[in-house]
């Protein structure tokens, strides 16, 4: 059984920073890529960033240069460092491990960017 637990969300002012973490149970973390999605109210879920098991990354254009994804395979944890946050970054952030048989999602952590 794979479980993903996100943490690190909260309320931050525009221009501020947050670091999200997603800890995975089970043994699949180091095998597959992993990433972060987000979903704002009334909008579709969208990709924020992905990282392969070897550390190659890709980002949504809207976060390039501001967000950094990383992973620690020894700790079964993926991180999302978010800098220069904007109000439009407000959303529930969810981590994902995609596998050939199913996608594993966390419950999400709320990020609110507001003054």
N, C-alpha and C positions, 0 to 999 in steps of 0.2 A: 504494500500500500504506500503510495507516494502522497505526501502532504507538503504543501507550500505555505509558509507563513510569512507575510509581509509585515514590516514595521518601519517606523521613521517618518511617517506622514505627520501633518499638522498644519497650523496656520502660520504663514510667513508673509512679510511685507514684500511688495514688488522690489526686485533687485536683490533679494535675499537668497539664501541657499538652504537646501535640505539634502540629507543622504538617506536613501531608502535601502533597506535590506530585505532579502527574501531567503529564508532558510528552508532547505528541502530535506525531508526525511527519505529513507529508502536508499537504493544503491544505483539509481539511474542518473544522478545529477552529472557525474563526470563523463558520461557517455554521449550526451546530447547537447545541442545548443540550448540556450536559455535566453529569456528576454523579458522586456517590460512592455506592457500595453497600458493605455489609459482610456477612460470613458467619462466624458463630461455629460451633465444632464441634457437629455434630448438629442444627444449625438451618438454616432456609432463608435464602437470600440476601435481604437487606432493604434498602430505600432509606434512605439517610442524608440526602442533600441533592441538589438539582438547581439549576442556574442556566441561564437562557436566554442567548442570545448578547447580549441587551441588558442583562443583569444582574439580571433578576427571579429571585427565589429561592424555594424552598420546602424545608421541613425535616420530617423525622420528628418526631413529638411527643416522642419520647424524647431528642432532642438539642437541641430549641429552647432558645435562651438560653445554650447552652454551646458550640455549634459554629457556625462561620461559613464559608460557601463563597464563593469569589471566583474570578475568572478574569482572565487577561491575554492578550487575543487577539493582541497583538504578539509574545508569547513562546510562544504555543500551549500555555499551561499553565493548569491549574486547581488551586486550592489548597483545603485544608480545615484551618482552624484549630480545634483541639479543646482546649477549656479545661474545668476542673473534671471531669477524667476519672474514671470510675467503673469498678470491676471488670467490670460488665456491658457496658462498651464494648469489652472484649477480643474481637478478631475479626481476620480478614483483610479489609483495606479495598481495594476495587477501584474504579477509575474507569471510566466508561462514556461513549461517544458514541453515542446512538441516531440512526439514520438511517432513511429510508423503506425501504431495501433490506436493511439488516442492522445489528446492534448490534456496536460495537467495544468490547472489554474489554481492560483491562490484566491483568497477571499477579497483581497484588495486593501489598500490603505488610502485614506482621504488626504489629498493635498489641496489646500486652499491658499491662494495668493491674493491678498487684499490688504489695503491700507485702513 
